[in-house]
Amino acid sequence: MLARRTLGRIASQPAVLGAAPSNARNMATLREIELRLKSVKNIEKITKSMKMIASTKMARAQRAMVAGKEYGIANSEVFQNAPAETSGKRKLFLVISSDKGLCGGIHSSVTKFTRKTFADKEVPMDPESPVMVIGDKSKAQLSRAMPKSLVMTFNQIGRDIPTFADAAGVADLISKADVKYDSIAIVYNKFVSAISYEPAVVEIETENVLKESPGFRAYEMEDDVTKDLAEFALANAIYAALVEGHACEQSARRNAMDNASKNASDMISRLQMQYNRGRQAAITNELVDIITGASAL
């Protein structure tokens, strides 16, 4: 009986002096799971809040997009009634993105479209065509992919709903820039629905091309009229692309935050189940130790 009690005391002591008990690993694991569970719950609260904010902004952005599309329709009417006979191969690409992230791959879509257009050998264009970027996200991507073509960048535009003044400022800087081009290709995200978008491009002719078009040669106009019309048409197109891209960004951010909230909820369920199982195993081990000690006594 004495030997059995002695063996019970030896078995209950750690094998090495200062070693942790047998259930210490389970306790540490439970603590880590508890901390991670708390962290994921906080992330879920943040993503749900951002989803609600993006939903509110998306409604406003869609209303602004509907109003801004009228500017793009007016541009298309002008160029349809006065088509250009020839258009040069040296295009100025204006890529429209934004400075904010957490909205999926919406910025990568316009970047990939621009790179694909430059790599396409069937497109009649100058491989050294200049590129301008609105937004820091696409700027960072294109500066790594094609740094030699990047000539000018814009930021702090469209932090809220873009205005015509923002577009006019960009058009003015493009007109004053010392860059040679025959036409301007605006690359932006086209709004398809609340859950989808696609990259698109719209071309704007320059002042010299408008002067040579048959529709404009039929009228006697001063040089300033054609120049002002070209700058106004560019500002119109930029504004229409900005508001449509902003609506796509808000829609993509809402969908991204919705998916993030669902993933966080799934992770919370898995971590909660893992925590409950670990806690149950730890309690069972403690009960086994108590029963074993009581039996030994």
Salt bridges, closest charged atoms under 4 A:
GLU34 OE1 - ARG31 NH1 3.58
GLU44 OE2 - LYS48 NZ 3.57
GLU85 OE2 - ARG217 NH2 3.45
ASP126 OD2 - ARG90 NH1 3.12
ASP160 OD2 - ARG60 NH2 3.73
ASP172 OD2 - LYS176 NZ 3.24
GLU203 OE2 - LYS91 NZ 2.65
GLU207 OE2 - LYS211 NZ 3.26
GLU212 OE1 - ARG217 NH1 3.79
ASP223 OD1 - LYS211 NZ 3.91
GLU249 OE2 - ARG253 NH2 2.90
ASP258 OD1 - LYS51 NZ 3.12
ASP258 OD2 - LYS262 NZ 3.76
